[in-house]
Amino acid sequence: MARGTTTIYNAACEPYVRGESEAEPLSNIEAPRRAYERRARIEFDEAAASPYYSYYLNGKEHIVWFEDPKSISAKAELIRDTDLSGAGIWNGMKFFPALWLILNERFDIVKF
């Protein structure tokens, strides 16, 4: 079994309405910048091992979950602690230096 992650996240509008709700794609670097711009407080969900925040725009709540160095480290430890066979990264079109620094430090990287 392997663990996967992405490098693009979405500012999702709540509540979700099928066929109407839209989400704006954000990179790992853009996500915390958006929190700063919206004066949103970044929280950390220990169970998900991921940072997130919410803000209101035009009367609608937007929630953003993303990865940061702390969450990448936690997920790398999960891979090691549970003896998973590896990790997969999809949508790696947005470069996130911390992701590669942490993974290269802890694992042998194999490209498929």
Order of alpha helices (4+ residues) and beta strands (2+ residues): beta-beta-beta-alpha-beta-beta-beta-alpha-beta-alpha
